[in-house]
Amino acid sequence: MVEARSFDGLPRLHGQWVELSPGRRLNITHQPGSGINADTVVFFCHGGGGNQDQWRLPWRALQGLGYSLVAWDLLGHGLSDKPDAPEAYRWAALVDDYLRIVERYAGTRNVLVGHSFGSGLTLSAAAHWQEQARQPALSALLLLGSQLQRPLGKSPLLSLPVWLLALARPLLAKGFRERAWHPSTDPRLVAYEESLTRHNRLAVFKALVAGAQWPSVQALASLHLPIHILAGETDGLTPPEAGRALHEHLPGSQFEVLACGHQLMLEQPGEVTDRLLALLARVAGARPGERLA
């Protein structure tokens, strides 16, 4: 069988199906590390409508350095199960999936990376992990295209039936394209990523938007660990000011704007990887479990 490859010519990330809880089977890619970095695990959580393969470029760079890596398709996405019931996509259920994955693959040091909708899940999972004093301790967070409050708010899209959303899908895709990608992005990359979303179920999208809760400001205040927030300068979905607002509510966090749109890890993979490596270098200098301000 010919191995599926991405736009960049790299083998696509697709792992094994793991039943995290009854009726919730997710496709998870786990790459054990080697050498001095093997005990550091990096977890990659994609955004709504995305898939784990969007992390392929940072993944390959870290894989070559011996880090242990974990990425997965959220429920309703990619190769993971796609149940019909809207309650399957409740925020608490998605956060529980995240916590089970971290618990299953955790190492001595654990760094969580989240994009867009996945950055909210990352924040919620981290806050819950810290609040429960679960071990091992989390080491750091890297958040891409994030924001302080829940996405879309009370979107009028939620009031539309799925069949009507399906009719409007070309317009929705056009609007997303214009708001998500930097004008200079290779149109072939945009077309490739769009081709992967054509079979995404609109019922899942509607359930995700309806169920998004985002962590409270009070919960964010409990996150005493290194956090780096990256925003895209032309991001029309989670604009830089939204990321800056989050930064202002996270004690000790760093904030930076990159020359790209919403899809930071695809548009500026080298820059994102550099920031992640800097974060990993920082946590490597700490004793296991030590909190860094």
N, C-alpha and C positions, 0 to 999 in steps of 0.2 A: 504494500500500500504506500502511495506517495505521501510524504509528510506535508501537511498543510503549512503554507508559509504566509507571512504577513506582507504588507505593502513594501516593507523594507528588505524583504528577502530572508528575514529571520524565521525560524520555526515558530509557529504560534504556540502561545502558552495554553495548554489544556492538560488537566491532570486526571485525578481519579474521583469517582463519585463517592462521597462520604455522607452517610445518614447521620446528621448531627442530633436529630431528635425525630420521633415518629412522624413520617410524612414530609420531612424537610431534608431532601438529598441535594447537596451542593457539589459542584465540580470544583475541586481544590487542587492547585498545583503546589507541591512541596518539594523544594530542592535543599537537601541537607548540605551544610557547608563543609569546609575542610580547613585544616591549619589553625592559625591563631584567631581567625574570625568566626570559626564554626559555632561558638557559643552565643554569637550575636544573631538574633533572628529579626528580619525585617518583614512586616506584614503590609500588604498592599490592598487597599479597599477602593474599588472604582466607584464612579458616580452613577446616578440614575440614567438608565438607557445605555450604559457602557458595558464593558466586559473586561475580564482580567488581562487579556492580551494588550490592552492599552498601556500596560506597564512594561512592555517587552524590552524597551531600550534601556531604562535604568536597571531592569532585571539582569540583562546580559552583562552590564558593566559590573554589578555587584557579585554576580555569579563568578566572574573571573577572579575576584578578590577573595573568594572563599566564604562569603557570608551565607548563612542559612536564610532561605527565602520562602515566603508563603503568599500566594495570591488566589483569589477565588471569584467565581461568578456569583453575585448576589442572587437570592431566590427570585425567580422570574426573569433571569437574565442568562445570556450565553447558553452554556450546556447544563445549567442547574435546572431543577424541577420548576415547573410553572403552574402551580395550583390556581384554580379559578376563584376560590373564595377570597374576597377582599381582606378579610381578617388575617389571612396568612402574611400580609405585608404590613401588619401593625409595626409601629416603630419599636416597641418593646421586644417583639419577636425577632426583628432584624438585628437589634442590639444583642439579644441573647445568642443568635447565630455567631456574631462577632466574638463574644466572650468565650463561647465554646471552642472556636477556632484558636484563639490565643492560648487558652488553657491546654489544648491538645498539642500545640507545636511550640510552646514557649521555651526559651533558652535562658541562659544566665542574664543576658541583656536583651530587651525587646523594644523595638522601635516601630511605631505605627505610622503608616503613611495613608492619607485619605484624600480623595479628590471630590469636590463639589458635594453632592448628596452624601457621598462616602466620607467626607470630612466631618459632617454632622454626626454620622454613625460613629466615627472614630472618637470624636469628642465625648459622645454619650457613653461609649464603651469604656474609655479611659477614666471618666469621672466615676462610673460605677465600680470599676476595678479598684480605684484608689479608695473610694468610700468604704468598700468592703475589706480593704487591706489585704486583698488577694495577693498571693505570691506565685512566681517571682514578681518583683516590682517592675513597673514599666519604666523605660529609660528616657524616651523622648518621643515627640510627635512632629511630623512634617505634614502640613495642611496646604493643599493646593485649591485655589478657586473657592475659598471658604467665606463664611460670613457669620455675623453675630446671631441673627434671627432665622427662623425657619423659612425655607424657600417658597416663593410665590404667594405666601399668605393665603387669603381667600380668593383664589384664582377663579375667574368666571368659567374656566375650562371644566372645573369640577361639576358644574351644573349641566354639562352637555352629556347626552347619552353616548355610549361607545360608538354606535353606528354613525352618529353625526361627526364625532372626532375622526372616524375613518375617512369620511368624505373630505374633511378639512386637512387630512394628513399632508398633502403636498404643500399647502400653505404653512402648516406648522413646521415642516422640514426646512422650508425656505427661511422662515423667521429664525429658526435655531441656527442655521448656517450663517446668517448675517450677524447674529449676536455672539456666536461662540468662537468663530475663527478669525484670526488676524488677516487683514486683506492680502498680506504677502505670502500666506501659507500656500504650499504647493497644491494646486487644485486636484492633483491625482491622489494625494493623501486624504483630502476632504472627501472625494468621491469614494475612496476605499472604505473609509470609516462609515460613511453614510450607507454603503452597501450592506454593512453588517447590522444596521439598525432597521432595515426594511421589514423584517419579520418580528420586530419587537411588538409585544401585545399592548395595545392601547389601554386595555383594562388594567394591566399591571401599572402602567404609567399613572393612570388615574388613581389607583389605590395607593401608590407611593406618595403622590402629592397630597392626597387627603390625609394620609397617616403620618406625614412628617411632623415631628415635634421639636427637634433640636434641644440641646441641653439648656437649662436655665442659667442666668447670670450667676446665681448662687452656686450652682454646680461647677461652673467654670472656675470660680475662685478657689476651688479645692485642687486644681491642677498645678502642683508645684514641681514642675519638671521642664526640661528644655523643650520649647515649642517654636518652630520656625514656620511662618505663614508666607506663602507666595501668592501673588496676584498677577493677573495679566493686564497690561495697560489698556487694551481695547476690549476687555471682557465685558460683554453686555448682559451676561447672566448673573455673575457675581462680581460686580465692578470693584476696583481697588478700594474705594471708600468703604465698601462692606467688609473687606478684609481688614482694613485699618481699624474699623469699629471693634471687630473681634480682638485684634491685637491689644487694644486699649483696655479690654476686660480680662486679659490673660496676663497675670503677673510674670514679668521676666521674659515674655515672648519677644521674638524678633519678627519684623515685617519687611517685605521687599517686593517691589514691582518689577516684573520681567517684560521684555518686549515681545509680547504675544497676546493671544486671546484667552479663551476659557480652557482650551485643551493643552495645558502647560506641558505635561509630560510627553505629548506628541509634537508640539510645536517647538519646544525648547528642551529636548531631552538631555542635552549636555549640561545646560545650566541647572536643571532640576537635579541631575545626578551629582553635580558638584556640591550643591547645597546639602544633599543627603549625605554625601561623604564627609562633609565638614561636621554635620551633626553626629555621625557615627564616630568620627575621631574624638569629638568632645565626650561622648559617653564612654568611649574606650579608656579615657583617662581617669574615670571614676571607679571607685570600688563597687562591686556588684551590690545593687540595692540602694546605693547612696543617692540622695536627692541633690540635683544640681539646680541652682537658681538661674 
